[in-house]
Amino acid sequence: MADSSFDIVSKVDHQEVANAVNQAAKEISQRYDFKNIGASVELAGETIKMTANSEERCKAVLDVLQTKLVKRGVSLKHLDYSNDGEPRVSGKEYRLEAALTEGISTENAKKVSKIIREEGPKSVKAQIQGDELRVTSKSRDDLQEVQRLLKSQELDFAIQFTNYR
């Protein structure tokens, strides 16, 4: 019997991010508490840019964006904030940028591989392949156990399971 496997990846659904940013921008333009304060949110390539005329309003824009992302199934762990999530002053406006991160770094892949080795079933093997991890085993039950194990872990990056065979 051939080995079963799946891949552990960290990918962003760019269409869902674009939809969430558009929904947030629409809500910000319509809400009364955002009137006349220059609040905006936009997607520029791989970066989400938020602006407002005060630090509190800029954080409120971030809150609206995060709510929309969660509703659309995008993990907030994909966002990498500039200035540790604190808005910076640029002239008379406050700006906050969040870069979208994809892929599993080698360091994070080693962490996941170590978790699988130490806490997972013994028949399971994990291989680092670029920015993803391939997990193989003869038993599909063992692979499902690894997925449950990883979902229960508090990882500081988002993961998805793909190519289940």
C-alpha contacts under 8 A as a table, 3 or more apart, distances in Angstrom:
res1	aa1	res2	aa2	distance
1	M	138	K	7.52
2	A	138	K	6.88
3	D	136	T	6.36
3	D	137	S	5.47
3	D	138	K	4.51
3	D	139	S	7.48
4	S	136	T	5.68
4	S	137	S	5.54
4	S	138	K	5.75
4	S	139	S	6.81
4	S	140	R	6.22
4	S	143	L	7.89
4	S	164	Y	7.58
4	S	165	R	5.36
5	S	134	R	6.89
5	S	135	V	5.42
5	S	136	T	4.23
5	S	137	S	6.38
5	S	140	R	7.97
5	S	143	L	7.26
5	S	163	N	7.53
5	S	164	Y	5.81
5	S	165	R	5.39
6	F	134	R	5.92
6	F	135	V	5.51
6	F	136	T	6.77
6	F	143	L	7.81
6	F	161	F	6.60
6	F	162	T	5.84
6	F	163	N	5.13
6	F	164	Y	4.28
6	F	165	R	6.35
7	D	132	E	6.73
7	D	133	L	5.50
7	D	134	R	4.48
7	D	135	V	6.12
7	D	161	F	5.65
7	D	162	T	5.14
7	D	163	N	5.88
7	D	164	Y	7.12
8	I	132	E	5.72
8	I	133	L	5.00
8	I	134	R	6.37
8	I	135	V	7.56
8	I	159	I	6.38
8	I	160	Q	5.75
8	I	161	F	4.83
8	I	162	T	6.49
9	V	103	G	6.41
9	V	104	I	6.65
9	V	131	D	7.28
9	V	132	E	4.93
9	V	133	L	6.72
9	V	159	I	5.53
9	V	160	Q	5.30
9	V	161	F	6.33
9	V	162	T	7.21
10	S	102	E	5.54
10	S	103	G	4.77
10	S	104	I	5.90
10	S	132	E	7.42
10	S	157	F	7.66
10	S	158	A	5.69
10	S	159	I	4.67
10	S	160	Q	5.92
11	K	102	E	5.13
11	K	103	G	6.14
11	K	159	I	7.58
11	K	160	Q	7.43
12	V	17	V	7.80
12	V	74	V	7.17
12	V	78	H	7.07
12	V	100	L	7.66
12	V	101	T	7.65
12	V	102	E	6.26
13	D	16	E	5.45
13	D	17	V	6.44
13	D	74	V	7.24
14	H	17	V	4.99
14	H	18	A	6.11
15	Q	18	A	5.09
15	Q	19	N	6.15
16	E	19	N	5.00
16	E	20	A	6.07
16	E	69	L	7.70
16	E	72	R	6.24
16	E	73	G	7.80
16	E	74	V	7.12
17	V	20	A	5.06
17	V	21	V	6.15
17	V	69	L	6.59
17	V	72	R	7.91
17	V	74	V	7.03
18	A	21	V	5.17
18	A	22	N	6.14
18	A	43	L	6.89
19	N	22	N	5.10
19	N	23	Q	6.12
20	A	23	Q	5.09
20	A	24	A	6.10
20	A	65	L	6.93
20	A	68	K	5.09
20	A	69	L	5.35
20	A	72	R	6.75
21	V	24	A	5.05
21	V	25	A	6.07
21	V	41	V	6.81
21	V	42	E	6.38
21	V	43	L	6.66
21	V	48	I	7.95
21	V	65	L	6.45
21	V	68	K	7.47
21	V	69	L	7.81
22	N	25	A	5.09
22	N	26	K	6.16
22	N	42	E	7.64
23	Q	26	K	5.12
23	Q	27	E	6.20
23	Q	68	K	6.97
24	A	27	E	5.11
24	A	28	I	6.07
24	A	41	V	7.16
24	A	61	V	7.96
24	A	64	V	6.02
24	A	65	L	5.37
24	A	68	K	6.42
25	A	28	I	5.11
25	A	29	S	6.16
25	A	40	S	6.27
25	A	41	V	5.57
25	A	42	E	7.21
26	K	29	S	5.20
26	K	30	Q	6.34
27	E	30	Q	5.18
27	E	31	R	5.96
28	I	31	R	5.44
28	I	34	F	6.00
28	I	39	A	7.00
28	I	40	S	6.88
28	I	61	V	7.31
28	I	64	V	7.95
29	S	34	F	6.96
29	S	35	K	7.24
29	S	39	A	7.91
29	S	40	S	7.73
30	Q	34	F	7.69
30	Q	35	K	7.78
31	R	34	F	5.57
31	R	35	K	6.82
32	Y	35	K	5.36
34	F	37	I	5.99
34	F	38	G	7.71
34	F	39	A	6.34
34	F	57	R	7.64
35	K	38	G	7.56
35	K	39	A	7.94
36	N	39	A	7.94
37	I	52	A	6.10
37	I	53	N	5.48
37	I	54	S	7.96
38	G	51	T	7.11
38	G	52	A	5.16
38	G	53	N	6.03
39	A	50	M	7.43
39	A	51	T	5.35
39	A	52	A	4.08
39	A	53	N	6.97
39	A	57	R	7.29
39	A	58	C	7.11
39	A	61	V	7.13
40	S	50	M	5.68
40	S	51	T	5.32
40	S	52	A	6.59
40	S	61	V	7.36
41	V	48	I	7.03
41	V	49	K	5.59
41	V	50	M	4.39
41	V	51	T	6.55
41	V	61	V	7.24
41	V	65	L	8.00
42	E	48	I	5.70
42	E	49	K	5.33
42	E	50	M	6.64
43	L	46	E	7.27
43	L	47	T	5.93
43	L	48	I	4.51
43	L	49	K	6.31
44	A	47	T	5.24
44	A	48	I	6.06
44	A	49	K	7.12
45	G	48	I	7.96
46	E	99	A	5.85
46	E	100	L	5.46
47	T	97	E	6.61
47	T	98	A	5.60
47	T	99	A	4.30
47	T	100	L	6.03
48	I	97	E	5.67
48	I	98	A	5.15
48	I	99	A	6.28
48	I	100	L	7.73
49	K	95	R	7.22
49	K	96	L	6.03
49	K	97	E	4.64
49	K	98	A	6.63
50	M	58	C	6.71
50	M	61	V	6.80
50	M	62	L	7.09
50	M	95	R	5.71
50	M	96	L	5.15
50	M	97	E	6.21
51	T	58	C	5.82
51	T	61	V	7.81
51	T	93	E	6.69
51	T	94	Y	5.57
51	T	95	R	4.54
51	T	96	L	6.44
52	A	55	E	7.30
52	A	57	R	5.85
52	A	58	C	4.97
52	A	61	V	7.87
52	A	93	E	5.72
52	A	94	Y	5.42
52	A	95	R	6.81
53	N	57	R	6.99
53	N	58	C	7.40
53	N	92	K	6.47
53	N	93	E	4.49
53	N	94	Y	5.75
54	S	57	R	5.34
54	S	58	C	6.24
54	S	93	E	6.68
54	S	94	Y	5.97
55	E	58	C	5.10
55	E	59	K	6.29
55	E	87	P	6.20
55	E	94	Y	6.03
56	E	59	K	5.14
56	E	60	A	6.19
57	R	60	A	4.81
57	R	61	V	6.21
58	C	61	V	5.08
58	C	62	L	6.39
58	C	87	P	6.82
58	C	94	Y	6.53
58	C	95	R	7.03
58	C	96	L	7.23
59	K	62	L	4.93
59	K	63	D	6.22
59	K	87	P	7.51
60	A	63	D	4.92
60	A	64	V	6.31
61	V	64	V	5.17
61	V	65	L	6.25
62	L	65	L	5.05
62	L	66	Q	6.08
63	D	66	Q	5.13
63	D	67	T	6.19
64	V	67	T	5.20
64	V	68	K	6.38
65	L	68	K	5.19
65	L	69	L	6.20
66	Q	69	L	5.06
66	Q	70	V	6.18
66	Q	76	L	7.01
67	T	70	V	5.31
67	T	71	K	6.25
68	K	71	K	5.14
68	K	72	R	6.32
69	L	72	R	5.19
69	L	73	G	6.38
69	L	74	V	5.20
69	L	75	S	7.21
69	L	76	L	7.32
70	V	73	G	5.09
70	V	74	V	5.48
70	V	75	S	6.41
70	V	76	L	7.19
71	K	74	V	7.63
74	V	78	H	7.79
75	S	78	H	5.91
75	S	158	A	6.40
76	L	79	L	5.62
77	K	80	D	7.61
77	K	156	D	6.71
77	K	157	F	5.23
77	K	158	A	5.49
78	H	100	L	5.53
78	H	101	T	5.06
78	H	102	E	6.80
78	H	157	F	6.83
78	H	158	A	6.42
79	L	98	A	5.61
79	L	99	A	5.67
79	L	100	L	5.01
79	L	101	T	6.22
80	D	98	A	5.24
80	D	99	A	5.02
80	D	100	L	6.30
80	D	101	T	6.63
81	Y	84	D	5.64
81	Y	85	G	5.04
81	Y	96	L	7.58
81	Y	97	E	5.95
81	Y	98	A	4.30
81	Y	99	A	6.34
82	S	85	G	5.98
82	S	86	E	7.50
82	S	96	L	6.85
82	S	97	E	5.64
82	S	98	A	6.18
82	S	99	A	7.80
83	N	86	E	5.43
83	N	87	P	7.12
83	N	88	R	7.41
85	G	96	L	7.14
86	E	96	L	6.91
87	P	94	Y	5.70
87	P	95	R	5.20
87	P	96	L	4.68
88	R	94	Y	5.41
88	R	95	R	5.36
88	R	96	L	6.48
89	V	92	K	7.00
89	V	93	E	5.87
89	V	94	Y	4.52
89	V	95	R	6.35
90	S	93	E	5.44
90	S	94	Y	5.95
90	S	95	R	6.87
91	G	94	Y	7.99
103	G	131	D	4.93
103	G	132	E	6.63
104	I	108	N	6.08
104	I	109	A	6.00
104	I	131	D	4.76
104	I	132	E	5.79
104	I	157	F	7.92
105	S	108	N	5.21
105	S	109	A	6.06
105	S	131	D	6.04
106	T	109	A	4.97
106	T	110	K	6.15
106	T	128	I	7.74
106	T	130	G	7.80
106	T	131	D	7.06
107	E	110	K	5.20
107	E	111	K	6.46
108	N	111	K	4.96
108	N	112	V	6.32
109	A	112	V	5.17
109	A	113	S	6.05
109	A	128	I	6.55
109	A	131	D	7.84
109	A	132	E	7.26
109	A	133	L	6.67
110	K	113	S	4.97
110	K	114	K	6.04
110	K	128	I	7.78
111	K	114	K	5.14
111	K	115	I	6.31
112	V	115	I	5.08
112	V	116	I	6.27
112	V	150	L	7.88
113	S	116	I	5.13
113	S	117	R	6.14
113	S	126	A	5.86
113	S	127	Q	7.62
114	K	117	R	5.00
114	K	118	E	6.02
115	I	118	E	5.30
115	I	119	E	5.67
115	I	120	G	7.07
116	I	119	E	5.54
116	I	120	G	4.63
116	I	121	P	7.64
116	I	124	V	7.63
116	I	125	K	7.99
116	I	126	A	7.38
116	I	146	V	6.74
117	R	120	G	5.82
117	R	121	P	7.73
117	R	122	K	7.22
117	R	124	V	7.67
117	R	125	K	7.57
117	R	126	A	7.94
119	E	149	L	7.93
120	G	124	V	7.19
120	G	142	D	7.99
120	G	145	E	7.28
120	G	146	V	5.85
120	G	149	L	7.23
121	P	124	V	5.84
121	P	142	D	6.10
121	P	145	E	7.58
121	P	146	V	7.45
123	S	137	S	5.85
123	S	138	K	7.25
123	S	139	S	7.88
123	S	142	D	7.47
124	V	135	V	6.85
124	V	136	T	5.77
124	V	137	S	4.74
124	V	138	K	7.90
124	V	142	D	6.90
124	V	143	L	7.20
125	K	135	V	5.65
125	K	136	T	5.30
125	K	137	S	6.40
126	A	133	L	6.58
126	A	134	R	5.62
126	A	135	V	4.40
126	A	136	T	6.47
127	Q	133	L	5.61
127	Q	134	R	5.15
127	Q	135	V	6.44
128	I	131	D	7.49
128	I	132	E	6.19
128	I	133	L	4.60
128	I	134	R	6.43
129	Q	132	E	5.37
129	Q	133	L	5.62
129	Q	134	R	6.84
130	G	133	L	7.77
135	V	143	L	7.52
136	T	143	L	7.30
137	S	140	R	6.99
137	S	142	D	6.94
137	S	143	L	6.63
139	S	142	D	5.33
139	S	143	L	6.74
140	R	143	L	5.01
140	R	144	Q	6.29
141	D	144	Q	5.09
141	D	145	E	6.20
142	D	145	E	4.93
142	D	146	V	6.32
143	L	146	V	5.07
143	L	147	Q	6.41
144	Q	147	Q	5.03
144	Q	148	R	6.30
145	E	148	R	5.11
145	E	149	L	6.10
146	V	149	L	4.94
146	V	150	L	6.15
147	Q	150	L	5.23
147	Q	151	K	6.13
147	Q	161	F	7.81
148	R	151	K	5.17
148	R	152	S	6.31
149	L	152	S	5.32
149	L	153	Q	6.62
150	L	153	Q	5.17
151	K	154	E	7.96
155	L	158	A	7.29
161	F	164	Y	7.51
